[in-house]
Amino acid sequence: MVSFFALSGQEAGLVMAADERILNLVIVEDEVNIRDCLVNLFPWQAQGVHVLASFESGQEALYYILSHEVDIVLSDIRLRGSVSGLDMVRMLRENNCRAGVIILTGYRQFQYMQQSIRYHVNDFLLKPVKYDELSESISRIRAELETNMPVPAAESEAADTGNSTDDVSGRAAESDETEHRLISAARAYLMSHTPDATLERTALTVGLSPSYFSRLFHRVTGETFSDFLMRLRMETAARLLTESDLKLFEVALRAGYDNPKNFSRAFRGYYELTPTQYRDKYWKKGGQQGQIQ
């Protein structure tokens, strides 16, 4: 089943702005339970989104999208039948479909990331889908669609005078979009490969040199790669300590530490509690709520 973060009071009461147009969404997911959750549990109306249709087949979805006005496609990367999620996106782009695309990915499916970036996929979301991540992705696509809306004819003459500036701005916006997709892909990779993740492996996943990727990650996220990975590993360990009965050495391994002593030292430095103290303190309370965003 797909799970979402519980809605906060502010999120549950979210109402779209009066001047925002409704975006048409198509969902493509071959797992019926996940598809039903995506269609029925997410507050699409509050996001200003209308679910036009949902499909289990990439081929059926392709035909439908090309014959209807669709703004956003939310698709699993692997689908039953001969047309995968990426096949569908490729054919949509070949037919000049400019709909925003959000790809749902599962564990060990990151060999497809570079291909997805080439097909101008807007975002990668790791299953199970989180409310905040999906909501933010929809907002980014809305902003991008509004930025790229055609200029009315009455304004075209005035716009011509600013073509030079607009061209520069357009290239900058395209560059920013590509950088966001790269970092989104990298974060998704890190969250499913936490134990063995390194700067070099993550950079290779998105097709960049380690030094350039490190600078890009810091610039886009405001956080260094090493700080992000440390935070991810510590929060993974904290969750396992409070939500499982794994032994400490098993928690250490899943958090990326071969040596339990090194893990304990790093954990204590981060939380100012030993792993055992942390488990004793938070076990009955269900642990900390903070998670990587």
C-alpha atoms as one frame of an Amber mdcrd trajectory, in Angstrom:
protein
   0.000   0.000   0.000   1.102   3.557  -0.640   1.410   5.594   2.517   1.390
   9.359   2.924   2.610  11.505   5.784  -0.268  12.407   8.072  -1.644  15.790
   7.062  -0.932  18.651   9.411  -3.709  21.041  10.232  -2.307  23.536   7.761
  -1.969  20.936   4.996  -5.386  19.422   5.588  -6.934  22.846   5.222  -4.985
  23.738   2.093  -7.115  25.549  -0.493  -5.940  26.418  -3.983  -5.615  30.081
  -4.887  -8.640  31.522  -6.652  -6.632  32.463  -9.750  -4.999  29.051 -10.211
  -6.294  26.915 -13.034  -7.170  23.266 -12.496  -4.439  20.896 -13.673  -5.450
  17.632 -15.322  -3.646  14.540 -14.020  -3.334  10.972 -15.311  -2.099   8.220
 -12.972  -0.373   5.119 -14.381   0.252   2.306 -11.865  -0.204  -1.422 -12.375
  -0.577  -2.293  -8.681  -4.284  -1.855  -8.002  -3.912  -1.053  -4.281  -1.311
   1.618  -4.921  -3.300   3.046  -7.811  -6.467   3.253  -5.713  -4.573   4.996
  -2.910  -3.077   7.528  -5.286  -6.458   8.273  -6.829  -8.494   8.409  -3.639
  -6.291   9.323  -0.667  -4.293  12.306  -1.846  -6.175  15.654  -1.542  -5.945
  16.497  -5.241  -8.728  19.085  -5.120  -6.884  21.106  -2.499  -3.862  21.097
  -4.816  -5.961  22.368  -7.725  -5.627  19.047  -9.540  -8.286  16.931 -11.231
  -7.629  13.207 -11.807  -8.795  12.683 -15.376  -8.112   8.953 -15.495  -5.968
   6.144 -14.118  -4.471   3.175 -15.939  -2.559  -0.011 -15.226  -1.203  -0.179
 -18.779   1.378   2.190 -20.195   0.043   1.647 -23.712  -3.546   2.523 -22.769
  -2.340   5.565 -20.850  -0.230   6.701 -23.831  -3.205   6.671 -26.207  -5.368
   8.514 -23.695  -2.789  11.213 -22.870  -2.105  11.974 -26.537  -5.829  12.486
 -27.196  -6.677  14.570 -24.109  -5.450  17.761 -22.490  -3.190  16.408 -19.737
  -0.973  18.628 -17.595   0.698  16.044 -15.314   1.475  12.329 -15.632   2.208
  10.349 -12.446   3.595   6.946 -13.407   5.402   3.965 -11.974   8.636   3.227
 -13.782   7.761  -0.472 -14.205   4.411  -1.498 -15.660   2.891  -4.742 -16.837
   2.888  -5.303 -20.579   5.246  -4.233 -23.330   5.229  -0.488 -22.583   7.087
   0.557 -19.439   6.706   3.890 -17.723   9.856   5.185 -19.435   8.749   3.829
 -22.822   5.528   5.765 -22.370   7.371   8.980 -21.448   9.722   8.613 -24.411
   6.813   8.222 -26.820   4.992  11.159 -25.237   8.045  13.366 -25.800   8.436
  12.090 -29.349   4.844  13.239 -29.932   5.618  16.677 -28.478   3.636  16.123
 -25.299   4.860  18.676 -22.760   2.975  17.402 -19.737   4.903  17.375 -16.483
   6.022  13.873 -15.500   6.541  12.437 -12.021   8.146   8.991 -11.893   7.583
   6.621  -8.972  10.636   4.463  -8.345  11.277   1.425  -6.219  14.399  -0.140
  -4.732  17.228  -0.844  -7.188  15.544   0.867 -10.132  18.028   3.717 -10.410
  19.722   2.396 -13.542  16.884   4.213 -15.320  17.596   7.658 -13.888  19.861
   9.019 -16.609  17.352   7.889 -19.227  14.553   9.595 -17.290  16.510  12.846
 -17.153  17.001  12.688 -20.929  13.218  12.441 -21.367  12.718  15.555 -19.204
  11.099  13.825 -16.273  10.301  16.499 -13.688  10.689  14.495 -10.507  11.522
  11.119  -8.980   9.601   9.984  -5.905  10.596   6.918  -3.933   7.891   4.472
  -2.857   6.107   4.606  -0.502   5.008   8.045  -1.664   5.144  10.802   0.947
   2.510  13.536   1.065   4.986  16.410   1.344   7.142  15.192  -1.524   4.210
  14.699  -3.891   2.687  18.033  -2.912   5.961  19.883  -3.524   6.436  18.142
  -6.850   2.949  19.179  -8.014   3.676  22.775  -6.970   6.950  22.827  -8.927
   5.276  21.499 -12.059   2.472  24.051 -11.726   5.027  26.858 -11.522   6.877
  25.495 -14.542   3.674  25.148 -16.601   2.642  28.688 -15.740   6.088  29.998
 -16.692   5.889  28.288 -20.085   2.311  29.303 -20.932   1.959  30.850 -24.438
   2.019  34.661 -24.567  -1.299  36.152 -25.799  -1.098  37.678 -29.303  -1.885
  41.143 -27.988   1.250  40.996 -25.869   3.560  39.485 -28.463   4.761  42.780
 -29.936   5.744  44.117 -26.542   7.351  40.811 -25.693   9.519  40.956 -28.812
  11.444  43.888 -27.387  12.544  41.720 -24.504  13.407  38.601 -26.488  17.111
  38.780 -25.725  16.520  38.953 -21.981  13.799  36.306 -22.179  16.115  33.901
 -24.011  18.715  34.208 -21.269  16.063  33.773 -18.565  14.622  30.773 -20.383
  17.976  29.055 -20.582  18.566  29.745 -16.909  15.171  28.293 -15.998  15.855
  25.183 -18.078  19.224  24.778 -16.388  17.630  25.117 -12.950  15.034  22.505
 -13.862  17.691  20.035 -15.005  19.716  20.600 -11.847  16.638  19.973  -9.703
  15.954  16.691 -11.504  19.551  15.579 -10.958  19.455  16.352  -7.241  16.017
  14.759  -6.886  17.378  11.602  -8.500  20.448  11.658  -6.268  18.389  12.049
  -3.085  16.120   9.186  -4.092  19.192   7.017  -4.728  20.665   7.901  -1.346
  17.465   7.098   0.517  17.339   3.584  -0.920  21.092   2.894  -0.823  21.927
   4.394   2.563  24.244   1.580   3.781  26.656   1.691   0.838  26.143   5.214
  -0.516  29.214   7.312  -1.275  29.794  10.596  -3.066  31.437   8.784  -5.980
  28.627   6.232  -6.420  25.903   8.853  -6.178  27.637  11.125  -8.683  28.025
   8.193 -11.072  24.303   7.450 -10.777  23.385  10.881 -12.143  26.263  11.021
 -14.628  28.371  13.766 -13.025  31.917  13.966 -11.727  32.154  13.748  -7.917
  33.622  17.242  -7.546  30.996  18.930  -9.726  28.167  16.943  -8.158  29.351
  17.883  -4.665  29.278  21.603  -5.524  25.906  21.286  -7.261  24.365  19.395
  -4.350  25.491  22.084  -1.903  24.249  24.922  -4.103  20.826  23.411  -4.781
  20.074  22.005  -1.320  22.017  24.391   0.910  23.533  21.346   2.621  26.821
  19.611   1.921  26.660  16.058   0.624  28.487  14.705   3.670  26.121  16.513
   6.066  23.081  15.180   4.204  24.411  11.622   4.193  25.268  11.816   7.891
  21.788  13.138   8.687  20.189  10.419   6.570  22.217   7.684   8.269  21.547
   8.984  11.773  17.812   9.348  11.152  17.732   5.861   9.616  19.445   4.482
  12.729  17.119   6.410  15.057  14.068   5.035  13.267  15.358   1.462  13.411
  16.223   1.788  17.089  12.712   2.922  18.004  10.635   0.950  15.503  12.391
  -2.432  15.395  14.037  -4.952  17.681  17.178  -5.204  15.560  20.405  -5.636
  17.450  22.779  -2.703  17.565  25.249  -4.193  15.092  22.360  -4.781  12.650
  21.227  -1.178  13.009  24.810  -0.052  12.443  25.068  -2.070   9.219  21.786
  -0.692   7.859  22.932   2.820   8.652  26.182   2.281   6.739  28.643   1.401
   9.510  30.651  -1.827   9.444  32.157  -1.118  12.855  29.608  -0.883  15.721
  32.035   1.191  17.803  32.338   3.796  15.065  28.561   3.803  14.723  28.042
   4.320  18.460  30.588   7.152  18.495  28.949   8.891  15.521  25.442   8.384
  16.910  26.364   9.810  20.291  28.024  12.787  18.663  24.861  13.465  16.661
  22.126  12.875  19.270  24.148  13.261  22.490  22.839   9.842  23.518  24.250
   6.381  22.973  22.149   4.108  20.718  21.015   2.134  23.785  20.055   5.292
  25.672  18.175   6.581  22.637  16.233   3.321  22.288  15.370   3.276  25.988
  14.208   6.885  25.891  12.120   6.846  22.737  10.979   3.254  22.274   7.579
   3.612  23.993   7.031   7.036  22.429   7.480   5.762  18.905  10.703   7.620
  18.283  11.540  10.992  16.805   9.295  12.460  14.137  11.960  14.231  12.120
  12.755  12.669   8.752  14.763  13.611   5.707  12.814  16.054   3.586
